[in-house]
Amino acid sequence: MQKIALVLFDGARLFDTAVVDEVWGARSGPEAELRKCSATKDPVRLTGGATITPERTFAWVRTADVVVVPGLANVDAKPAPELLAALRAAHRAGAQVAGLCLGAFVLGAAGLLDGRPAATHWRFTSELARRHPSAQVDPGVLYAGGDGVWTSAGVAAGIDLCLHLVRLTQGADVAAGIARTMVTAPFRSGGQAQFITVPTPPRDEEPLAAVRERALRELRRPLTVAELAAWASMSERTFARRFVAETGTTPVRWLLDQRIARAQQLLESSDLPVAEIAGCCGFGSPVSFRQHFTRHVGVAPSRYRADFRPSTTTSDRPALASAGNRTT
């Protein structure tokens, strides 16, 4: 049973707490035990006047496998010393510790961002970098991290990070299943842009959605940007510009992300040899597949399969969880 700790404190953002509850509540299945934790079991006031009664104290945080800190309503709020101590203890014990949106400031106050990649809402990245100059703050990405410490940008990026942590600790199939029930995108890489030029594409850009759907159906082929542009009846330059504006990432990076995601699913759910999976996902050779997969996920395909076969228990998965995502 994987233990998930949702940290609660006065002034935490209601949306972020709801995201954690959606991702790791009933949707995550019997392998995940989500508990809401605070300094005491007294009711906690969240943004918007909502209150939640914690089920555990911070002592439970120290024993969790995944710890999630929701965003702050006030960036100048001072985290309780007992919370910071619990976060440091959880990280030392091997937990994946995540701060959503302005929750990054809590992780920073705990000293967990020192020397590590970090993200937060783009309006507060300068302030995060000023307060924690040793952190590697990236103002553009959806989420960033590794080595058991993760932070995300605002609002929807928190969903992306939570699903990434599910992939990291429970596997791609579990994460995709949760995303389907939430009716959200199953995979947006942390390096994708935090905001895009055209949030709601006009009607003349709708063909790009059809191009992406067709590309997903034909991932086994070595697709090129020129071919994708031809499907959209555009020049390569126009297609690439509109693709980035619509998705926040380049066509080449998007294709690689989708090939890796497909490979993760096949490694978990099939007995196909690694070389055959490489072909199914459009990689030029098994060697190229292993190199890309290891760089992207943090472990080799064979190790990923060993960690995330359906019969594997959570306690057998420390190698992948500690490796993190090398691309963020």
N, C-alpha and C positions, 0 to 999 in steps of 0.2 A: 504494500500500500504506500503510494507516494504522498507525502505530507506537504500541503500547500498552505502557507501562512499569508493571509491578507492583513496587513498592518493598518490599524485604525487609530485616528487621533482627531481631536477637535479641529475643524477647518479643512479636513480632507475633502477632495472633490468627489461628489456623489457619482458622477459619470464613471470615473476610474474604478471606484469600488464595484459598480455595476458590471463593468467589463470583466473584472476578475471573477465575479460570481457567475457570469454567463459562460466564460471559457472553462473554468474549473469546477463548476457546480455539477448538476446532473448530467450535463453534456459530455463531460470528460470520462464518464464510466466509473466502474468500481475500483479502478487502479488509483484514483486520486481522492484524497481526503482534504477538503478545503475547510479551514477554520479561520474565523475572524479573531484577531488578537489585538489587545491593547494593554496599557499599563495596569488597568484594573478591569473588572467585569461590569463597571458602571456604564450606562448608555453614553455613546459618543455622538456629538452633534456634527453632522457633515454640512456641506454647502447646501443652500436652498432650504434650510430648516429641517432636513431629515435627520433622524436619529437611528442608530444601530446599536444593539446590545452585543458586545463581544462574547465569544464562547470560551476564549482562552486568554491568558496573560502573555506577556512577552517571553516568559520562560518557554512557551511552546515554540516561539520563533526560533530559538536556538537549536531546536531539534528538527526543523523543517528541511525538506529537500529543495523547495522553491519558496522564496520570500518576495512578496510584491508590495511596494510602497506606492500608494496613490499620490496624485499630484496635490500640491498645496494650493489653497485659495489665496494665500498671502505669502509671497516669496520671502518676506522678512520674518516669518514665524520662526521661532526657535524650537527645534526638535528637542524632545525630552532626553536627558542624558541616558536614561534606562533604555530608550528606544535605540539610540546610537550604539550602545554597548551590545544590545541584542543583535543588531545587524552585523556588527563586527564579529561576534561570536558565531553567528550562522555562516558567514563567509569562511571563517577559519575552519569550520566543521565540514565544508565542502558544498554548501547550498548555492544555488543560483539565486542571486539577489538582484532585484530589478526595481528601478524607480521610473514611474510613468510621468511624463510631462515634467512639472516642477518638482516631482518627487526626486529628480536628479539632485536637487539642492540638499535633500536629506542624506542621500548617499555621499554627497560631497562633505557634509558636516561630519559624517562618520569616518571620513578619511579613505573611503573606498574608491574614489575617482583618481587618486594620485597616480600619475603615470599611465592612466588607462584612457581608451577612447570614451567619449561621452557625447550625449545629445540631450537636447531639451527643446521646448517650444522656441521657434526661431526668434521671437521677440525678446527672449531672455538669455540667448546664448552668450552675448557679450558680458552680461552680469555673472553668469556661471563661470566663464573664463576668468573674469576679474577676481572672483572670490577664491577660485581654485586654479591658480596659474599652472600647476603641474599637470592638470587634466588636459587631455587632447580633445578639446571641444570642437565638434564639426557642426557648423550652423545649418547645413543643408540636408543631412540624412534623416531617414525615418527613425532608425534606432541604431545603436552602436554598443559594442561591448566585447566581452570575452573574459576568460579567466574568472568566470563566476560572477561578473558584475555587468549589469545591463542597464541602459537608460534609453528612453524614447522621446520623440517629439510629442506634440500636443494631440489630444483627442483621439482621432482614428488610429494614429500611429501606436497608441497603447494597445489596440487590438492586434496590430501586426506583431508587436513585441511579444505579447502573451502567446499568440499562436506559434511564434518562433520558439519560445521556451517549451511549448508542448512538443513541437517537432524534435527539439533537442533532448528531451527527457522521456517522451513517450512514443516518438516516431511520427513519420510523415502521414501515415494513414489515419492515425488518431487525430492529428491536427487538421487534416483535410475534412474528416467527418464532422468535427466541431465547426469548422468554417461553413460547411454546407448547411448545418442546422441554424447557424447564425445569419445565413444568406450574405456572406461577406467573401472577399477574395481570399483564397486559401494560401496564397504565397506572394508577399511583396518583400523583396530583399531589403535589408537594412540600408544598403547603399543607395536605394532609390531616392529621388529628390523629395524633400519634405513638402514642397508645394510645386504645382505645375503651372505653366503659362495659361492654359485654358482649362479651368476646373470643370466646366460643363461644355463639352465640344459642340460647336454648331453642327447643323445637319449635314453640311458638305464634308464633315470629317467622319461621319458614321461608317464609311467603308473600312476604316482602320480597325474597328471592332470585328468586322467580318474577316479581315486579314489575320488578325490574331487567332480567331477561332479556327480558321483553315490551317494556320501554322501549327496549332496544337494537334490537329488531326494528322499532320504530315511530319511530325517531329523526327521520324526515323530517317528522313532525307536530309542531305547537307544543304539546308536552305541558305540563300544569300540575301543580302539587303536588296540587290537588284531584282531578284525574283519577287520578293515581297512588294517592292515598289510597283512592279508590273501588275501584280494582282490588284493593286489600288489604282492603276492607271495614272501613276505619278512618276515624275523624275526621282532619281535616288535622293537628290538633295532635298527636294520638297517633302518626300516621304519621311526622311530621317528627321527633318525639322518638326513636322507635324506629329510624328510618333513620340518624340521627346516631350512636345508640348502637351500631348494627351495622356501620356503614361508616367512622365518624370524620369524615364530611363531610355537608353539607346536601344535600337532593334537588336544589335548584337548581344548586349548584356541581357535583354529580356529573353532572347532565345536560349542563352546559356542557363539562366535561372530556371526556365521551364524544363529544359533537358535534365538538369540536376534534380528537380522536383519529381519528374517522371521516373528517373532512375531510383530515387529513394523509395518510391511506392513499389516498384518492381522488386527491389532488393528485400523489402519487407514481406511482400505478398506472393512471391513466386519462387520457384526453384531453378529459374533460368541461370545458366552460367554467367559470370560477370562479363565475359567477352560477348555473349549474345545480348545482354542488357545494353552494352555499349552501342551495338548496332541498332537496337530498337529505339534508342534515344538520340540517334543521329550523330554520334561521335565517330570521328574518322578511324579510330583504332582503339583497342583495349588500353593501350599505353596512354593515349591522349585522354581517354575517359578517366583512368585512375588519377592522372595528374590534375585534371580539372576538378574531379570530385573531392580529392583530398584537400586541395587548396580551398575549395568552396565550403566544405562541411567540416573539415578538421581531422578526419580519419579516412583511411582507405575504404573502398567499397566492401571488401570482405569483412573488415572489422565492423562496419556499419551494419551489415547483415547479421553478424553474430550478436550485436547489441540489441537489434530490434526485430528479431524473429518473434512471432506471436507468443511463443512459449517462454520468452525471456522475461525475467522479473525485473522490476525497477532497480533492485539492489545490484543487478549484474551490469548496470549501465554507466559506471563512473567515467570511463575513458572518453566517451563522446561528450558527455555533459561538461567535463572539464576542458575539452578541446575548444568548444564554442565554435563560432562562425568566423573563419579566418578572413572573410571578405569585408567585415565591417570595421 
